[in-house]
Amino acid sequence: MSIRVLIADDHVLLRQGIRNVIELEDDVTIVGEAGDGEEAVKKVGELLPDIALIDINMPRLSGLEVTKRIRENNPDVKVIVLTMHDDESYVVELVKAGAAGYLLKDVEPGMLIKAIRTVYNGESFIYPTLAKKLFGEISRMAEQKRQGTANLLQYGREERLTMRELEVLQLIAKGLSNHEIAGQLFLSEKTVKNHLTNIFRKIDVADRTQAVLYAIRNKIVILD
């Protein structure tokens, strides 16, 4: 069975180059093309390819947003992102968005075909030179979160914020309202307000915005 591929890139010459590479393969077929992000999302929904090759930088919708929408609307369609960027932060965001592959645009034709076949078979494929950077970034993020947890606990001991107050502060930092915090922690809104009053007093701030800024600046809350 042929692997059905859709190409999305705003550069016609690049799309034609990819088409020329793929058409040499017996087991891979181009089923459609798109010149911008919105067209890519629309055509994926109409054509339901096995693989969508998506440029990270496109008009109307970025490759990151396109990836998110494809994965939400058509989860069986696998996304491989093509980019000029070798920044590991791009890779992390795209992996979180659901991309199964990540390739630089100057990739050799053979590696492009290998990536398509690998992703089609249910595996992930990241350009080799980016793999080390990706794992390094993940390790850095894990260490940052570990350190944030340590700071959170240390702050609680030194400043005498209770664990419940720390929970409330964490939820404030995530943008939750008093009503939402009350529902998540199974408290009354009055109790949440009392916790806020105590938090403001203990860290010497006037409102929730100042509390969040203070907590983030001093690394005593952990944001996803």
Residue pairs with C-beta under 8 A, 6 or more apart in sequence:
2 26
2 27
2 28
2 29
3 27
3 28
3 29
3 50
3 51
3 116
3 117
3 120
4 29
4 31
4 47
4 48
4 49
4 50
4 51
5 22
5 28
5 29
5 30
5 31
5 49
5 50
5 51
5 52
5 53
5 116
6 30
6 31
6 32
6 33
6 34
6 40
6 43
6 44
6 47
6 49
6 51
6 52
6 53
7 15
7 18
7 19
7 30
7 32
7 33
7 34
7 53
8 33
8 34
8 35
8 36
8 37
8 39
8 40
8 43
8 52
8 53
8 54
8 55
8 58
8 63
8 66
9 15
9 18
9 34
9 35
9 53
9 55
9 58
9 82
10 35
10 36
10 55
10 57
10 58
10 59
11 55
12 35
14 55
14 105
15 33
15 35
18 53
18 112
19 30
19 33
21 109
21 112
21 113
22 28
22 29
22 30
22 112
22 113
22 116
23 30
24 109
25 113
27 117
28 113
28 116
28 117
31 47
31 49
32 43
32 46
32 47
32 49
33 43
34 40
34 42
34 43
35 58
35 59
36 58
36 59
36 60
36 61
37 58
37 59
37 60
37 61
37 62
37 63
37 65
37 66
38 60
38 61
39 60
40 52
40 54
40 58
40 61
40 66
40 70
41 61
41 66
41 69
41 70
41 73
44 52
44 70
44 73
44 74
44 77
45 73
45 74
48 74
48 76
48 77
49 77
50 77
50 78
50 120
51 77
51 78
51 79
51 80
51 116
51 119
51 120
52 70
52 77
52 78
52 79
52 80
53 80
53 82
53 116
54 63
54 66
54 67
54 70
54 79
54 80
54 81
54 82
54 99
55 63
55 81
55 82
55 83
56 62
56 63
56 64
56 81
56 82
56 83
56 84
56 85
56 90
56 94
57 63
57 83
57 84
58 66
61 69
63 81
63 83
63 94
64 93
64 94
64 97
66 79
67 79
67 81
67 94
67 97
67 98
67 99
68 97
68 98
70 77
70 79
70 98
71 77
71 79
71 97
71 98
78 100
78 101
78 119
78 120
79 98
79 99
79 100
79 101
80 99
80 100
80 101
80 102
80 103
80 115
80 116
80 119
80 125
81 94
81 99
81 101
81 102
81 103
82 103
82 104
82 105
83 90
83 102
83 103
83 104
83 105
84 104
84 105
86 104
86 127
86 129
86 130
86 133
88 130
88 133
88 134
88 136
88 137
89 137
90 102
91 102
91 126
91 130
91 133
91 134
91 137
92 134
92 137
92 138
92 141
94 102
95 102
95 134
100 119
100 123
100 124
100 125
101 115
101 118
101 119
101 124
101 125
101 126
102 125
102 126
102 127
102 130
103 111
103 112
103 115
103 125
103 127
104 127
104 129
104 130
107 115
107 127
111 127
114 125
115 125
118 124
118 125
119 125
126 134
145 222
147 219
148 219
148 221
148 222
149 222
151 218
151 219
151 220
152 166
152 170
152 220
152 221
152 222
155 161
155 166
155 218
155 220
156 162
156 163
156 166
159 202
159 203
160 202
161 169
161 199
161 202
161 203
164 185
164 195
165 195
165 198
165 199
165 202
166 220
167 185
168 181
168 185
168 192
168 195
168 196
168 199
169 199
169 211
169 212
169 215
169 220
169 221
170 221
170 222
171 180
171 181
171 184
171 185
172 181
172 196
172 208
172 211
172 212
173 212
173 215
173 216
173 221
173 223
174 223
174 224
176 184
178 189
178 192
178 193
178 196
179 189
181 187
181 192
182 188
182 189
182 191
182 192
185 192
196 208
196 211
199 211
200 206
200 207
200 211
203 211
203 214
203 215
205 211
205 214
212 221
215 221
216 223
